[in-house]
């Protein structure tokens, strides 16, 4: 079967690797530490993916290259540009289809459901970085140098998923404690299941209809975070959630000692107003449907 190379062994990279391995493909997962799932079809390689020459060697003769990397928030300005460039070069030299796992930061603040044809009008540092990464890939694709596509997801739930909701709210809910988070619990907010993100990446890498544009990962209709927390509590057999919104002042104080909290300040707009993802294009084109939210939350128990 074909060789597929994945950069990053986080929840999305690992889930994508397992899915491809289960389908009988050869998978090479690249991380600095050599981490990755233990699977007979998965080869784990320790390498710096920002080294274009080394990465090109690792991607040689691969059918697809999946960018599932995600540097720490506070290092995005220094780590993403050279990493993204090296990945682009490796895709160009190898001929592998480049599939990027991304998010919704590039759109900036919006007052309507997000579709893939919205302009990339980011107003934040991290949003502009993500937007420029896609512009660079699209330019190379349109010039015929690479074949590229991108999957965009909202905040993750599911086993291993990392987001404000999954890390700050759900553990407290399960423990029966008060959850304090910098979010408005009562506005609609889309939540994407990690397993659906992996399914989407595999589908995009195998279908030439995906090339040259971005696709939203199939995601359930938006619900409030209060409702999602309540559903999780019922699944866990925990008490009714006690939820409290963290003030901006407290968040700024936390940012003095916590780099992640400091970096989240500019992205808080996503949790203050409705944040709704429309994934109908990918669902109709590739026949993908989102996993039921309760089933996604159940994987986190």
C-alpha positions as CSV (number, residue, x, y, z in Angstrom):
1,X,0.0,0.0,0.0
2,X,1.0,3.7,-0.3
3,X,3.3,5.5,2.1
4,X,1.7,8.3,4.1
5,X,3.8,10.7,6.2
6,X,2.4,12.6,9.2
7,X,4.1,15.4,11.0
8,X,3.0,15.5,14.7
9,X,1.8,12.9,17.1
10,X,-0.8,14.9,19.0
11,X,-4.4,13.6,19.1
12,X,-5.1,14.4,15.4
13,X,-1.8,13.2,14.0
14,X,-2.0,10.0,16.0
15,X,-5.7,9.3,15.1
16,X,-4.9,9.9,11.5
17,X,-1.9,7.6,11.6
18,X,-4.0,4.8,13.2
19,X,-6.8,5.2,10.7
20,X,-4.4,5.0,7.8
21,X,-2.6,2.0,9.4
22,X,-5.8,0.2,10.0
23,X,-6.6,0.7,6.3
24,X,-3.4,-1.2,5.4
25,X,-1.2,1.8,4.4
26,X,2.4,2.3,5.5
27,X,2.6,5.3,7.8
28,X,5.6,7.3,8.9
29,X,5.0,9.7,11.8
30,X,7.6,12.4,12.3
31,X,8.2,14.2,15.6
32,X,11.3,15.6,17.4
33,X,10.9,13.0,20.1
34,X,10.1,10.0,17.9
35,X,6.7,9.6,19.6
36,X,3.6,8.1,18.0
37,X,1.1,5.3,18.2
38,X,2.3,1.7,18.7
39,X,0.9,0.1,15.5
40,X,2.4,-2.5,13.2
41,X,2.0,-0.3,10.2
42,X,3.3,2.9,11.8
43,X,7.0,3.8,11.7
44,X,8.0,6.4,14.2
45,X,10.9,8.7,13.2
46,X,12.7,11.3,15.3
47,X,13.5,14.4,13.2
48,X,13.2,18.1,13.0
49,X,10.4,18.8,10.5
50,X,11.7,22.3,10.0
51,X,14.8,20.9,8.3
52,X,13.6,20.8,4.6
53,X,16.3,18.5,3.4
54,X,15.7,15.9,6.1
55,X,12.0,16.1,5.7
56,X,12.2,15.8,1.9
57,X,14.1,12.5,2.4
58,X,11.4,11.2,4.7
59,X,8.6,12.1,2.3
60,X,10.2,10.7,-0.8
61,X,7.8,8.4,-2.7
62,X,4.9,9.2,-0.2
63,X,1.4,9.6,-1.6
64,X,0.5,12.2,1.0
65,X,2.0,14.4,3.6
66,X,-0.1,15.5,6.6
67,X,0.8,18.6,8.6
68,X,-0.7,17.9,12.0
69,X,2.0,19.9,13.9
70,X,1.0,22.5,16.5
71,X,3.8,24.5,18.2
72,X,3.1,25.9,21.6
73,X,1.0,29.1,21.4
74,X,3.7,31.4,22.6
75,X,6.2,30.1,20.0
76,X,4.0,30.4,16.9
77,X,5.6,33.5,15.5
78,X,9.1,32.0,15.6
79,X,8.3,28.3,14.9
80,X,5.5,28.2,12.4
81,X,7.1,30.2,9.5
82,X,10.2,27.9,9.1
83,X,8.2,24.8,9.8
84,X,5.5,25.7,7.3
85,X,8.1,26.6,4.7
86,X,10.0,23.3,5.1
87,X,6.8,21.3,4.8
88,X,5.9,23.2,1.6
89,X,9.3,22.5,0.2
90,X,9.1,18.8,1.0
91,X,5.7,18.5,-0.7
92,X,7.0,20.3,-3.8
93,X,10.1,18.2,-4.1
94,X,8.4,14.9,-3.3
95,X,5.2,15.4,-5.2
96,X,3.1,14.2,-2.2
97,X,-0.3,15.7,-1.7
98,X,-0.1,18.2,1.2
99,X,-3.0,18.0,3.7
100,X,-2.9,20.6,6.5
101,X,-4.8,20.4,9.7
102,X,-5.8,24.0,10.6
103,X,-8.4,25.9,12.6
104,X,-10.8,28.9,12.2
105,X,-8.4,31.6,13.4
106,X,-7.8,33.0,9.9
107,X,-11.3,34.3,9.5
108,X,-11.1,36.7,12.5
109,X,-14.2,37.9,14.3
110,X,-17.4,37.1,12.4
111,X,-21.1,37.6,13.0
112,X,-22.4,34.7,10.8
113,X,-21.8,31.0,10.4
114,X,-18.3,30.4,9.0
115,X,-18.1,28.9,5.5
116,X,-14.9,28.2,3.6
117,X,-15.5,31.1,1.2
118,X,-15.2,33.7,4.0
119,X,-12.3,36.1,3.6
120,X,-9.2,35.5,5.7
121,X,-9.5,38.7,7.7
122,X,-7.7,37.8,10.9
123,X,-7.0,40.5,13.4
124,X,-4.7,38.6,15.8
125,X,-1.1,37.5,15.6
126,X,-2.0,33.8,15.5
127,X,-4.8,34.3,13.1
128,X,-2.6,36.1,10.6
129,X,0.0,33.4,10.9
130,X,-2.6,30.7,10.0
131,X,-4.0,32.8,7.2
132,X,-0.6,33.4,5.6
133,X,0.3,29.7,5.8
134,X,-2.8,28.9,3.7
135,X,-2.1,31.8,1.2
136,X,1.4,30.5,0.7
137,X,0.1,27.0,0.0
138,X,-2.6,28.2,-2.3
139,X,-0.2,30.3,-4.3
140,X,2.1,27.3,-4.7
141,X,-0.9,25.1,-5.7
142,X,-2.1,27.6,-8.2
143,X,1.4,27.8,-9.7
144,X,1.4,24.0,-10.2
145,X,4.3,23.4,-7.7
146,X,2.3,21.4,-5.2
147,X,-1.1,19.8,-4.7
148,X,-2.5,21.2,-1.4
149,X,-5.7,21.1,0.7
150,X,-6.6,22.2,4.2
151,X,-9.0,21.0,6.9
152,X,-10.3,23.5,9.4
153,X,-11.9,22.6,12.7
154,X,-13.4,24.3,15.7
155,X,-12.5,23.6,19.3
156,X,-11.9,20.0,19.8
157,X,-13.6,17.4,22.0
158,X,-12.8,13.7,22.1
159,X,-10.0,11.6,23.5
160,X,-6.9,13.6,23.7
161,X,-8.6,16.8,22.3
162,X,-7.1,20.0,23.5
163,X,-9.2,23.2,23.8
164,X,-10.3,25.6,26.5
165,X,-13.5,23.6,26.9
166,X,-11.9,20.1,27.0
167,X,-9.1,21.1,29.3
168,X,-10.5,23.7,31.7
169,X,-14.2,22.8,31.8
170,X,-14.8,19.1,31.4
171,X,-12.3,17.8,34.0
172,X,-13.9,20.0,36.6
173,X,-17.4,19.0,35.6
174,X,-16.5,15.3,35.9
175,X,-15.0,15.8,39.3
176,X,-18.1,17.7,40.5
177,X,-16.1,20.9,41.0
178,X,-16.8,24.4,39.9
179,X,-15.5,25.1,36.4
180,X,-13.9,28.5,35.8
181,X,-13.1,29.4,32.2
182,X,-12.8,32.5,30.0
183,X,-15.9,31.7,28.0
184,X,-19.5,32.8,27.6
185,X,-21.3,29.5,28.4
186,X,-24.6,30.6,26.9
187,X,-23.8,31.4,23.2
188,X,-23.7,28.9,20.4
189,X,-20.3,27.4,19.9
190,X,-19.3,24.6,17.5
191,X,-17.3,21.7,18.9
192,X,-15.4,19.3,16.5
193,X,-14.7,15.7,17.4
194,X,-11.0,14.7,17.0
195,X,-12.0,11.4,15.3
196,X,-13.9,13.3,12.7
197,X,-10.9,15.5,12.0
198,X,-8.8,12.4,11.4
199,X,-11.4,10.9,9.0
200,X,-11.5,14.2,7.1
201,X,-7.7,14.3,6.7
202,X,-7.7,10.8,5.3
203,X,-10.5,11.6,2.9
204,X,-8.9,14.8,1.7
205,X,-5.6,13.1,1.1
206,X,-7.2,10.4,-1.1
207,X,-9.6,12.6,-3.2
208,X,-8.3,15.0,-5.8
209,X,-11.6,17.0,-5.5
210,X,-10.1,18.3,-2.3
211,X,-7.2,20.0,-3.9
212,X,-6.8,23.8,-4.1
213,X,-9.2,24.8,-1.3
214,X,-10.0,24.4,2.4
215,X,-12.7,22.3,3.9
216,X,-14.5,22.4,7.3
217,X,-14.4,19.2,9.3
218,X,-17.9,17.7,9.6
219,X,-19.2,19.2,12.9
220,X,-22.5,18.9,14.7
221,X,-24.8,21.9,14.9
222,X,-23.6,24.4,17.4
223,X,-24.8,24.1,21.0
224,X,-23.9,26.2,24.0
225,X,-21.0,25.2,26.1
226,X,-23.4,25.0,29.1
227,X,-25.5,22.4,27.3
228,X,-22.4,20.4,26.2
229,X,-21.1,20.5,29.8
230,X,-24.5,19.3,31.1
231,X,-24.5,16.4,28.6
232,X,-21.0,15.4,29.6
233,X,-22.0,15.5,33.3
234,X,-24.9,13.1,32.6
235,X,-22.6,10.7,30.7
236,X,-20.1,10.8,33.6
237,X,-22.7,10.4,36.3
238,X,-21.6,13.7,37.7
239,X,-23.6,16.5,39.4
240,X,-25.2,19.3,37.5
241,X,-22.3,21.5,36.2
242,X,-21.4,24.6,38.2
243,X,-19.9,27.0,35.6
244,X,-18.4,30.4,36.1
245,X,-17.0,32.8,33.5
246,X,-13.4,34.0,34.2
247,X,-13.1,37.8,34.0
248,X,-10.7,39.4,31.6
249,X,-8.9,40.9,34.6
250,X,-8.3,37.5,36.1
251,X,-7.2,36.1,32.7
252,X,-4.6,39.0,32.4
253,X,-3.3,38.2,35.8
254,X,-2.9,34.6,34.9
255,X,-1.1,35.6,31.7
256,X,1.7,37.2,33.9
257,X,2.8,33.7,34.9
258,X,1.2,31.4,32.3
259,X,2.3,31.7,28.7
260,X,-0.8,29.9,27.4
261,X,-3.1,32.2,29.3
262,X,-1.3,35.2,28.0
263,X,-1.6,34.0,24.4
264,X,-5.3,33.2,24.8
265,X,-6.2,36.8,25.5
266,X,-6.2,37.8,21.8
267,X,-8.3,34.8,20.9
268,X,-11.0,35.3,23.6
269,X,-13.3,36.9,21.0
270,X,-14.1,33.3,19.8
271,X,-15.8,32.6,23.1
272,X,-17.6,35.9,23.7
273,X,-20.0,35.7,20.8
274,X,-21.6,32.9,18.7
275,X,-18.9,30.9,17.0
276,X,-20.5,28.6,14.5
277,X,-18.9,26.4,11.8
278,X,-20.8,25.4,8.7
279,X,-19.4,22.1,7.4
280,X,-22.0,21.3,4.8
281,X,-19.6,21.5,1.9
282,X,-17.4,18.6,3.1
283,X,-20.4,16.6,4.2
284,X,-22.0,16.8,0.8
285,X,-18.8,16.4,-1.2
286,X,-17.2,13.5,0.6
287,X,-20.2,11.9,2.3
288,X,-18.9,12.5,5.8
289,X,-21.2,13.0,8.7
290,X,-20.2,14.3,12.2
291,X,-20.1,11.9,15.1
292,X,-23.0,12.4,17.6
293,X,-21.8,14.8,20.3
294,X,-22.6,12.4,23.1
295,X,-20.5,9.7,21.5
296,X,-17.7,12.2,21.1
297,X,-17.9,13.2,24.7
298,X,-18.1,9.6,25.8
299,X,-14.6,9.0,24.5
300,X,-13.3,11.5,27.1
301,X,-14.6,9.5,30.1
